[in-house]
Amino acid sequence: MENAPRSKPSRRSWVAGALILVAAPALARADPVVTLLGDSITAGYGLPAAAALPARLQRALAKLGVVAEVRGAGVSGDTSADGLARVDFSVQRDTTVCIVALGGNDLLQGVDPGSTQANLQAIVRRLEARHITVVLAGLTAPRAIGAGYAKDFDAVFPAVARNTRVALYPDLLAGVARNPMLNQADGIHPNAAGVDIIAAGLAATVARNLRGTR
């Protein structure tokens, strides 16, 4: 039996094919997304957007040869419980790496460290269930608030990292906390120079985890 004559491709088919060929390289070139889930530190309290942590971390990553889009998902005043309540919609589904930087307001409010740990672990589990790599940013409590509480609070972040096996950046404010030259007038929120130090320190850990996702 003779083969039936083949119909000529329609103009619409040619256009659709061309669009696919154009779109494919664009999709392949999409930069990985890093989301900062946190509080006023990651929200850039008191600073213009260009000097806030998301923008400065993106720049610090670029200096390491890592091209990524860094998104801020920080809300001033948020505790770990607040972060848990909004993690599912604040961290968009195209996120490759999420930096969880919560706990500072728990510390200021004297929240039980056990509750903070439970909240952070729940946040990490939810992100991991969505196949998002997590970097947990810890904090160090000042001993002036009470040595016992400070010790228990400091233990939260290593415990969460150990229990969930995620990367830990031990102290988000390392080299910046309680330094008047690197903080705003309130003594809590970093100024632009302080943010640059935070971004530079954090970038290496984030870059390592981004490379591990490829």
C-alpha positions in Angstrom: 0.0 0.0 0.0 1.4 3.4 -1.0 2.2 5.9 1.7 -0.2 8.8 1.9 1.2 12.2 0.9 2.5 14.2 3.8 0.8 17.4 4.5 2.9 20.6 4.6 3.5 22.1 8.0 1.3 25.1 8.7 2.6 28.5 9.2 1.4 28.2 12.8 3.5 25.1 13.3 6.6 26.9 12.0 6.0 29.8 14.4 5.4 27.5 17.4 8.6 25.6 16.7 10.6 28.8 16.4 9.3 30.0 19.7 10.3 26.8 21.4 13.8 27.1 20.0 14.1 30.7 21.2 12.6 29.9 24.6 14.7 26.9 25.4 18.0 28.7 25.7 16.4 31.4 27.7 15.0 28.8 30.2 18.4 27.1 30.4 20.0 30.5 31.2 17.7 31.3 34.1 19.7 32.2 37.2 19.2 30.2 40.4 17.1 31.9 43.0 18.3 32.5 46.6 15.5 33.6 49.0 16.2 35.3 52.4 13.5 34.3 54.8 13.9 36.4 57.9 13.1 39.5 59.9 14.2 43.2 59.8 17.9 42.3 59.2 17.1 40.6 55.9 14.4 43.2 55.1 17.0 45.9 55.2 15.5 48.0 58.0 16.6 51.6 57.8 18.5 51.2 54.5 17.7 51.8 50.8 17.1 48.6 48.8 20.5 48.9 47.2 22.2 48.7 50.5 20.0 46.0 52.0 21.2 42.4 52.5 19.5 40.8 49.4 21.2 43.3 47.0 24.6 43.1 48.8 24.5 39.3 49.0 23.8 39.1 45.3 26.8 41.4 44.7 29.0 39.3 47.1 28.0 36.1 45.2 28.9 37.7 41.9 32.4 38.5 43.3 32.8 34.8 43.9 31.8 34.1 40.3 28.3 32.9 41.3 25.4 34.5 39.3 22.2 34.2 41.2 19.0 36.2 41.9 18.7 37.0 45.6 15.2 37.8 46.8 14.3 39.3 50.1 11.5 37.6 52.2 12.2 39.4 55.4 9.4 41.0 57.5 10.4 43.4 60.4 9.4 42.0 63.8 8.9 38.4 62.6 9.7 35.7 65.1 10.4 32.1 64.1 6.7 31.4 64.7 5.8 34.1 62.2 8.2 32.7 59.7 6.7 29.3 60.1 3.2 30.7 59.5 4.2 32.3 56.1 7.0 30.1 54.8 4.8 28.3 52.3 3.8 31.5 50.4 6.8 33.8 51.2 9.4 31.4 49.6 8.4 31.0 46.0 8.5 27.6 44.3 11.4 28.6 42.0 13.8 29.0 44.9 16.9 27.0 44.7 18.4 27.9 48.1 16.6 29.4 51.1 18.5 31.1 53.8 16.5 30.9 57.0 17.5 33.8 59.2 15.1 33.9 62.0 15.3 33.9 65.8 16.5 37.5 66.6 13.1 38.6 67.7 12.6 35.4 69.6 15.7 36.4 71.5 14.5 40.0 72.1 11.1 38.7 73.3 12.6 36.0 75.6 10.8 33.2 73.7 11.6 29.7 75.1 14.5 28.4 73.0 12.7 25.0 72.8 9.9 26.7 70.9 12.3 28.5 68.6 14.0 25.2 67.8 10.7 23.5 67.0 9.7 26.3 64.7 12.9 26.4 62.9 12.9 22.7 62.4 9.4 22.8 61.0 10.4 25.6 58.6 13.4 23.5 57.4 11.2 20.4 56.9 8.6 22.3 54.9 11.3 23.7 52.6 13.0 20.3 52.2 9.7 18.7 51.3 9.6 21.2 48.4 13.1 20.2 47.4 14.6 23.6 48.4 18.1 23.5 49.8 18.4 25.3 53.1 21.1 27.3 54.8 20.3 28.1 58.4 21.8 31.3 59.7 22.4 31.3 63.4 22.8 34.0 66.0 24.8 34.4 69.2 23.0 35.8 72.3 24.6 38.5 74.4 25.5 37.1 77.9 24.0 40.3 79.4 20.5 38.7 79.0 21.4 35.9 81.3 24.1 33.2 80.9 21.6 30.3 81.1 19.2 31.6 78.6 22.0 32.7 76.3 23.6 29.2 76.4 20.2 27.5 75.6 19.5 30.0 72.8 23.0 29.5 71.2 22.4 25.8 71.2 19.2 26.1 69.1 20.9 26.6 65.7 23.5 23.8 65.8 20.8 21.4 67.1 18.4 22.3 64.2 21.2 21.9 61.7 22.2 18.6 63.2 18.7 17.2 63.3 17.8 18.3 59.8 21.3 17.9 58.3 21.3 21.3 56.6 24.2 23.8 56.3 24.7 26.1 59.2 26.2 29.6 59.0 26.9 29.9 62.7 26.4 33.6 63.3 24.7 36.0 60.9 26.0 39.0 62.7 29.6 37.8 63.2 31.9 40.8 63.3 29.0 43.3 63.3 26.9 42.8 66.4 27.4 45.4 69.2 29.9 47.4 67.1 28.7 51.0 67.0 30.6 51.7 63.8 28.7 48.9 61.9 25.2 49.5 63.3 22.5 52.1 63.1 21.7 54.3 66.0 19.5 51.6 67.6 22.5 49.4 68.1 20.6 46.4 66.7 20.3 46.9 62.9 23.4 46.9 60.8 24.3 50.0 58.7 25.4 49.7 55.1 29.0 48.8 56.1 27.7 46.2 58.5 25.5 44.6 55.8 28.5 44.4 53.5 30.4 42.4 56.2 27.4 40.1 56.7 27.0 39.5 52.9 30.7 38.8 52.4 30.7 36.2 55.2 27.5 34.6 54.1 28.3 34.4 50.4 30.8 31.6 50.6 28.4 29.2 52.4 25.6 30.1 50.0 27.8 29.7 47.0 28.9 26.2 48.2 25.3 25.1 48.6 24.3 26.6 45.2 27.0 24.6 43.5 25.9 21.5 45.3 22.4 21.8 43.7 23.7 21.6 40.1 
